[in-house]
Amino acid sequence: MHRFLATALASIVASSALAQPGPTLAPPQPLWVEGALKLVPEGFVAGYVIRAEETTGILPIFPANADDPKTPGSAFDRGQVLVVQLRRSGQAVEVVSASVRPREPSDINAPPDTATADLMKWFEDTNRALADKAAALPAGTVPCDLGAYSIDRDPKGLNVRAEPSVKAPVLGTLPPPFKVRRSDADGPTDGWRTEFTIVGFKDGWFLIEGAKPPGKEYEREGRPLKYPKVYAGRGWVAANKVGANFANGATRQGGLFQAPHVDARWIRIIDHHGNELGGDNSPDSILACSGLWALVEKSGGRGWWRHLCSNQVTNCS
């Protein structure tokens, strides 16, 4: 009997293991890449091969400090590529030399499995539209478009300032989490957060607009409530007071990118529950943004994720 149970349990465990999806991995690279990495200029980090032909390989490179919140990378800069000259030697392919040139529009890879060509075009068009709006933002502001919410629990609310500085005048406030004090009320146990859109970033501050009363977006029909007042205009809030959820950015799931580009170096991140990053996760902190990308920290890792949202009811997939 014990032998039967042991066999049955082993079978169940094996079946469960087979049903679990495998870990997300970085894309496989040609063997010659190892030699090409030695030719990457100082101060740069290589991404993943864009194109590999008989005698030439194209390897994108990004500033090594692109994931530093003091010098965040740009989603609007195509960047540079390492053009690698190759030579076949028997069955092996050797790196002969390499040179750096600006990245051209044709230097693109096939869309990842999580994206269609149409979706990739939508991201490109949106990024281009955001770049066109940069001139209308305050000087030095990086244009962004991300859903987010306040995580400030100060009873007085989160200050929205006229400039990205603690010394700037306060234009208004965003209320702290709002709890519906009713036994049959819906909502998060710690209260509804005030949602808004991030439209820019500068020096550790986010430029926001369109804040909504906390919880009003999720009000059930026939149950109006008296919500706290919010400052809905444009203004600046400190980055460490802002939270959001990961949304589906049509990129490789499960980790973070070294720069705000889909072919930048990628690292797998596991949260404290043992899960890869995805629509059911939130960043531990949001450090910067560029276009549709956000520089975040999660579970001890730091890097870029494309697309954040403020949904407080379901995931953002």
Kinemage of the C-alpha trace (Angstrom):
@kinemage 1
@onewidth
@group {chain A} dominant
@subgroup {mainchain}
@vectorlist {calphas} color= white
{ca met a 1} P 0.000 0.000 0.000
{ca his a 2} L 2.769 2.422 0.938
{ca arg a 3} L 4.566 1.609 -2.292
{ca phe a 4} L 1.399 2.329 -4.249
{ca leu a 5} L 0.957 5.722 -2.532
{ca ala a 6} L 4.578 6.631 -3.116
{ca thr a 7} L 4.261 5.758 -6.804
{ca ala a 8} L 1.013 7.724 -7.115
{ca leu a 9} L 2.476 10.779 -5.393
{ca ala a 10} L 5.562 10.650 -7.600
{ca ser a 11} L 3.341 10.520 -10.648
{ca ile a 12} L 1.314 13.521 -9.455
{ca val a 13} L 4.452 15.534 -8.720
{ca ala a 14} L 5.913 14.652 -12.118
{ca ser a 15} L 2.693 15.616 -13.903
{ca ser a 16} L 2.553 18.902 -11.994
{ca ala a 17} L 6.144 19.646 -12.926
{ca leu a 18} L 5.411 18.980 -16.574
{ca ala a 19} L 2.432 21.328 -16.423
{ca gln a 20} L 4.490 24.208 -15.066
{ca pro a 21} L 5.841 26.601 -17.701
{ca gly a 22} L 9.602 26.669 -18.006
{ca pro a 23} L 11.597 29.728 -16.950
{ca thr a 24} L 11.809 32.628 -19.383
{ca leu a 25} L 15.274 32.773 -20.910
{ca ala a 26} L 17.280 35.355 -22.765
{ca pro a 27} L 17.378 34.734 -26.550
{ca pro a 28} L 20.088 32.305 -27.744
{ca gln a 29} L 23.080 33.981 -29.352
{ca pro a 30} L 25.506 32.869 -32.090
{ca leu a 31} L 28.779 31.448 -30.809
{ca trp a 32} L 30.773 34.324 -32.327
{ca val a 33} L 29.148 36.807 -29.939
{ca glu a 34} L 31.575 35.820 -27.181
{ca gly a 35} L 34.444 37.131 -29.300
{ca ala a 36} L 32.517 40.253 -30.294
{ca leu a 37} L 31.907 41.208 -26.666
{ca lys a 38} L 35.641 41.824 -26.284
{ca leu a 39} L 35.350 44.592 -28.891
{ca val a 40} L 32.465 46.477 -27.282
{ca pro a 41} L 33.708 50.009 -26.487
{ca glu a 42} L 34.305 50.943 -22.865
{ca gly a 43} L 31.228 52.470 -21.278
{ca phe a 44} L 28.797 50.375 -23.345
{ca val a 45} L 26.909 47.128 -22.849
{ca ala a 46} L 25.923 44.805 -25.687
{ca gly a 47} L 22.358 43.740 -26.256
{ca tyr a 48} L 21.251 40.812 -28.437
{ca val a 49} L 22.139 40.222 -32.083
{ca ile a 50} L 19.837 42.042 -34.480
{ca arg a 51} L 21.114 40.444 -37.676
{ca ala a 52} L 23.679 37.787 -38.545
{ca glu a 53} L 24.801 37.177 -42.125
{ca glu a 54} L 27.639 35.201 -43.663
{ca thr a 55} L 30.321 37.825 -43.101
{ca thr a 56} L 28.626 40.450 -40.906
{ca gly a 57} L 26.838 40.579 -37.589
{ca ile a 58} L 24.954 43.532 -36.096
{ca leu a 59} L 25.055 43.837 -32.307
{ca pro a 60} L 23.248 46.752 -30.591
{ca ile a 61} L 25.128 48.502 -27.792
{ca phe a 62} L 23.785 50.748 -25.050
{ca pro a 63} L 25.357 53.073 -22.472
{ca ala a 64} L 26.445 51.072 -19.437
{ca asn a 65} L 24.725 53.599 -17.165
{ca ala a 66} L 21.346 53.367 -18.939
{ca asp a 67} L 19.886 51.636 -15.872
{ca asp a 68} L 21.234 54.237 -13.429
{ca pro a 69} L 18.450 56.586 -12.223
{ca lys a 70} L 20.947 59.479 -12.315
{ca thr a 71} L 21.650 58.871 -16.029
{ca pro a 72} L 18.647 56.925 -17.335
{ca gly a 73} L 18.626 55.680 -20.915
{ca ser a 74} L 16.353 57.110 -23.587
{ca ala a 75} L 13.638 55.291 -25.502
{ca phe a 76} L 13.864 58.037 -28.136
{ca asp a 77} L 17.513 57.450 -28.999
{ca arg a 78} L 18.062 54.672 -31.540
{ca gly a 79} L 21.573 54.331 -30.170
{ca gln a 80} L 24.498 52.604 -31.823
{ca val a 81} L 25.453 49.197 -33.153
{ca leu a 82} L 28.637 47.201 -33.307
{ca val a 83} L 29.192 46.010 -36.877
{ca val a 84} L 31.144 42.770 -36.575
{ca gln a 85} L 33.130 41.375 -39.495
{ca leu a 86} L 33.072 37.573 -39.510
{ca arg a 87} L 35.139 34.851 -41.155
{ca arg a 88} L 34.407 31.161 -41.379
{ca ser a 89} L 37.220 28.861 -40.277
{ca gly a 90} L 36.199 25.264 -40.854
{ca gln a 91} L 32.977 24.748 -38.919
{ca ala a 92} L 33.581 27.779 -36.698
{ca val a 93} L 32.868 31.456 -37.303
{ca glu a 94} L 35.521 33.883 -36.080
{ca val a 95} L 35.364 37.604 -35.340
{ca val a 96} L 37.835 39.503 -37.520
{ca ser a 97} L 37.132 43.111 -36.541
{ca ala a 98} L 34.364 45.454 -35.429
{ca ser a 99} L 33.355 49.085 -35.797
{ca val a 100} L 30.685 51.296 -34.242
{ca arg a 101} L 28.101 53.281 -36.197
{ca pro a 102} L 24.730 54.929 -35.428
{ca arg a 103} L 21.800 52.564 -35.457
{ca glu a 104} L 19.660 52.817 -38.580
{ca pro a 105} L 15.881 52.291 -38.898
{ca ser a 106} L 16.550 49.022 -40.745
{ca asp a 107} L 18.502 47.640 -37.768
{ca ile a 108} L 15.569 45.823 -36.239
{ca asn a 109} L 14.889 42.278 -35.188
{ca ala a 110} L 11.809 40.141 -35.692
{ca pro a 111} L 8.973 40.935 -33.236
{ca pro a 112} L 9.126 38.802 -30.056
{ca asp a 113} L 6.596 36.036 -29.547
{ca thr a 114} L 4.575 38.354 -27.314
{ca ala a 115} L 4.024 40.925 -30.065
{ca thr a 116} L 2.593 41.167 -33.545
{ca ala a 117} L 3.939 43.460 -36.230
{ca asp a 118} L 0.861 45.687 -35.791
{ca leu a 119} L 1.414 45.963 -32.046
{ca met a 120} L 5.080 46.770 -32.535
{ca lys a 121} L 4.071 49.484 -35.003
{ca trp a 122} L 1.667 50.894 -32.408
{ca phe a 123} L 4.487 51.144 -29.868
{ca glu a 124} L 6.748 52.821 -32.440
{ca asp a 125} L 4.037 55.284 -33.486
{ca thr a 126} L 3.208 56.100 -29.854
{ca asn a 127} L 6.868 56.636 -29.036
{ca arg a 128} L 7.230 58.948 -32.028
{ca ala a 129} L 4.144 60.931 -30.996
{ca leu a 130} L 5.525 61.344 -27.483
{ca ala a 131} L 8.832 62.581 -28.878
{ca asp a 132} L 6.945 65.179 -30.913
{ca lys a 133} L 5.303 66.466 -27.708
{ca ala a 134} L 8.618 66.976 -25.922
{ca ala a 135} L 8.852 70.617 -26.992
{ca ala a 136} L 5.590 71.397 -25.170
{ca leu a 137} L 6.945 70.093 -21.847
{ca pro a 138} L 9.103 72.071 -19.392
{ca ala a 139} L 12.760 72.296 -20.433
{ca gly a 140} L 14.728 69.139 -19.737
{ca thr a 141} L 11.636 66.976 -19.218
{ca val a 142} L 11.643 63.483 -20.736
{ca pro a 143} L 8.195 62.707 -22.221
{ca cys a 144} L 6.430 59.617 -20.844
{ca asp a 145} L 3.019 57.978 -20.935
{ca leu a 146} L 2.412 55.639 -17.982
{ca gly a 147} L -0.487 54.876 -15.667
{ca ala a 148} L 0.397 55.208 -11.981
{ca tyr a 149} L -0.941 56.034 -8.514
{ca ser a 150} L 0.141 57.687 -5.277
{ca ile a 151} L 1.624 55.443 -2.577
{ca asp a 152} L 2.015 58.312 -0.099
{ca arg a 153} L 0.127 57.535 3.128
{ca asp a 154} L 0.554 60.977 4.665
{ca pro a 155} L -2.912 61.987 5.995
{ca lys a 156} L -2.290 65.470 4.570
{ca gly a 157} L -1.909 64.028 1.072
{ca leu a 158} L 0.830 64.057 -1.556
{ca asn a 159} L 2.002 67.517 -2.592
{ca val a 160} L 1.867 68.318 -6.301
{ca arg a 161} L 4.407 71.058 -6.981
{ca ala a 162} L 4.927 73.685 -9.658
{ca glu a 163} L 8.533 72.586 -10.295
{ca pro a 164} L 10.536 69.398 -9.676
{ca ser a 165} L 11.812 70.596 -6.297
{ca val a 166} L 10.745 70.345 -2.654
{ca lys a 167} L 11.117 74.134 -2.514
{ca ala a 168} L 8.629 74.745 -5.344
{ca pro a 169} L 5.118 76.052 -4.576
{ca val a 170} L 2.443 73.450 -3.881
{ca leu a 171} L -0.308 73.516 -6.498
{ca gly a 172} L -2.540 71.016 -4.732
{ca thr a 173} L -2.572 67.582 -3.132
{ca leu a 174} L -3.514 63.993 -3.896
{ca pro a 175} L -5.354 62.235 -1.050
{ca pro a 176} L -3.894 59.205 0.742
{ca pro a 177} L -5.516 55.753 0.297
{ca phe a 178} L -9.271 56.092 0.726
{ca lys a 179} L -11.140 53.373 2.618
{ca val a 180} L -14.847 52.928 2.057
{ca arg a 181} L -16.199 52.485 5.572
{ca arg a 182} L -19.109 50.191 4.789
{ca ser a 183} L -19.468 46.471 5.417
{ca asp a 184} L -20.522 45.638 1.842
{ca ala a 185} L -17.978 47.910 0.125
{ca asp a 186} L -15.582 46.659 -2.505
{ca gly a 187} L -11.961 47.629 -2.909
{ca pro a 188} L -8.456 46.968 -1.607
{ca thr a 189} L -8.204 46.342 2.123
{ca asp a 190} L -5.701 49.188 2.495
{ca gly a 191} L -7.855 51.618 0.530
{ca trp a 192} L -8.151 53.019 -2.998
{ca arg a 193} L -5.117 54.898 -4.277
{ca thr a 194} L -5.268 58.123 -6.262
{ca glu a 195} L -4.568 57.375 -9.933
{ca phe a 196} L -3.015 59.665 -12.539
{ca thr a 197} L -0.978 59.662 -15.757
{ca ile a 198} L 2.767 60.274 -15.805
{ca val a 199} L 3.580 62.559 -18.740
{ca gly a 200} L 7.205 63.411 -17.990
{ca phe a 201} L 10.303 62.859 -15.868
{ca lys a 202} L 13.134 65.076 -14.631
{ca asp a 203} L 15.746 64.642 -11.904
{ca gly a 204} L 13.853 62.188 -9.717
{ca trp a 205} L 10.429 63.784 -10.227
{ca phe a 206} L 7.428 62.791 -12.333
{ca leu a 207} L 5.254 65.294 -14.158
{ca ile a 208} L 1.665 64.095 -13.776
{ca glu a 209} L -1.839 65.105 -14.790
{ca gly a 210} L -5.420 63.874 -14.781
{ca ala a 211} L -5.588 62.632 -11.184
{ca lys a 212} L -8.925 61.023 -10.274
{ca pro a 213} L -10.652 60.730 -6.898
{ca pro a 214} L -9.473 57.472 -5.274
{ca gly a 215} L -11.971 54.696 -5.951
{ca lys a 216} L -14.379 56.675 -8.104
{ca glu a 217} L -13.353 54.794 -11.256
{ca tyr a 218} L -14.432 51.536 -9.606
{ca glu a 219} L -17.729 52.701 -8.146
{ca arg a 220} L -20.562 50.241 -8.619
{ca glu a 221} L -23.700 51.551 -10.284
{ca gly a 222} L -26.233 52.943 -7.857
{ca arg a 223} L -23.718 53.384 -5.024
{ca pro a 224} L -22.354 56.934 -5.224
{ca leu a 225} L -19.935 57.982 -2.515
{ca lys a 226} L -18.459 61.241 -1.354
{ca tyr a 227} L -14.858 61.038 -2.555
{ca pro a 228} L -11.905 63.146 -1.421
{ca lys a 229} L -11.039 66.119 -3.593
{ca val a 230} L -7.940 65.855 -5.781
{ca tyr a 231} L -5.747 68.260 -7.697
{ca ala a 232} L -6.336 67.088 -11.270
{ca gly a 233} L -4.081 69.569 -13.054
{ca arg a 234} L -0.498 69.173 -14.196
{ca gly a 235} L 2.324 69.248 -11.651
{ca trp a 236} L 5.328 67.459 -10.190
{ca val a 237} L 5.490 64.676 -7.580
{ca ala a 238} L 8.534 62.948 -6.114
{ca ala a 239} L 9.304 59.607 -7.775
{ca asn a 240} L 9.519 57.757 -4.453
{ca lys a 241} L 5.847 58.547 -3.805
{ca val a 242} L 4.638 56.866 -6.991
{ca gly a 243} L 3.563 53.257 -7.600
{ca ala a 244} L 2.013 51.274 -10.465
{ca asn a 245} L 1.501 47.758 -11.812
{ca phe a 246} L 3.373 45.972 -14.569
{ca ala a 247} L 1.347 45.861 -17.797
{ca asn a 248} L 1.878 43.846 -20.968
{ca gly a 249} L 4.398 45.764 -23.022
{ca ala a 250} L 4.676 43.101 -25.749
{ca thr a 251} L 8.256 42.327 -24.716
{ca arg a 252} L 9.956 39.351 -23.120
{ca gln a 253} L 8.138 38.781 -19.825
{ca gly a 254} L 9.773 37.635 -16.610
{ca gly a 255} L 12.545 40.187 -16.184
{ca leu a 256} L 13.979 43.636 -16.804
{ca phe a 257} L 16.012 45.248 -19.602
{ca gln a 258} L 19.314 47.093 -19.137
{ca ala a 259} L 18.119 49.910 -21.418
{ca pro a 260} L 14.668 51.007 -22.694
{ca his a 261} L 14.885 48.916 -25.859
{ca val a 262} L 13.544 45.451 -26.643
{ca asp a 263} L 16.950 44.114 -27.729
{ca ala a 264} L 18.920 45.429 -24.739
{ca arg a 265} L 20.477 42.964 -22.310
{ca trp a 266} L 17.824 41.262 -20.165
{ca ile a 267} L 17.880 39.726 -16.681
{ca arg a 268} L 15.309 37.349 -15.199
{ca ile a 269} L 13.723 38.560 -11.955
{ca ile a 270} L 11.966 36.348 -9.408
{ca asp a 271} L 9.778 37.898 -6.706
{ca his a 272} L 9.543 36.713 -3.094
{ca his a 273} L 6.728 34.346 -4.081
{ca gly a 274} L 8.970 32.612 -6.611
{ca asn a 275} L 7.142 34.123 -9.601
{ca glu a 276} L 8.593 35.804 -12.668
{ca leu a 277} L 7.638 39.396 -13.354
{ca gly a 278} L 4.363 39.878 -15.173
{ca gly a 279} L 0.927 41.466 -15.024
{ca asp a 280} L 0.366 40.218 -11.465
{ca asn a 281} L 3.375 42.126 -10.096
{ca ser a 282} L 4.139 45.687 -9.079
{ca pro a 283} L 7.521 47.435 -8.998
{ca asp a 284} L 9.087 47.953 -5.589
{ca ser a 285} L 9.971 51.444 -6.803
{ca ile a 286} L 9.749 53.495 -10.003
{ca leu a 287} L 12.908 55.490 -10.608
{ca ala a 288} L 12.541 57.135 -14.024
{ca cys a 289} L 10.672 56.895 -17.314
{ca ser a 290} L 11.179 57.453 -21.015
{ca gly a 291} L 8.311 57.110 -23.454
{ca leu a 292} L 6.373 53.965 -22.599
{ca trp a 293} L 9.250 52.555 -20.536
{ca ala a 294} L 9.859 52.784 -16.792
{ca leu a 295} L 13.099 52.225 -14.902
{ca val a 296} L 12.129 50.178 -11.856
{ca glu a 297} L 13.468 48.128 -8.981
{ca lys a 298} L 11.994 44.746 -8.123
{ca ser a 299} L 13.213 41.977 -5.825
{ca gly a 300} L 16.748 43.331 -5.725
{ca gly a 301} L 16.992 43.829 -9.497
{ca arg a 302} L 16.915 47.070 -11.451
{ca gly a 303} L 16.065 47.661 -15.085
{ca trp a 304} L 13.506 48.801 -17.630
{ca trp a 305} L 9.971 47.523 -18.217
{ca arg a 306} L 7.700 48.698 -21.026
{ca his a 307} L 4.189 49.764 -20.017
{ca leu a 308} L 2.784 50.384 -16.524
{ca cys a 309} L -0.837 50.776 -15.538
{ca ser a 310} L -2.834 51.922 -12.505
{ca asn a 311} L -5.581 49.276 -12.459
{ca gln a 312} L -6.405 48.382 -8.835
{ca val a 313} L -8.989 45.657 -9.508
{ca thr a 314} L -7.516 43.235 -12.068
{ca asn a 315} L -4.091 42.696 -13.557
{ca cys a 316} L -2.861 44.839 -16.417
{ca ser a 317} L -2.256 42.132 -19.013
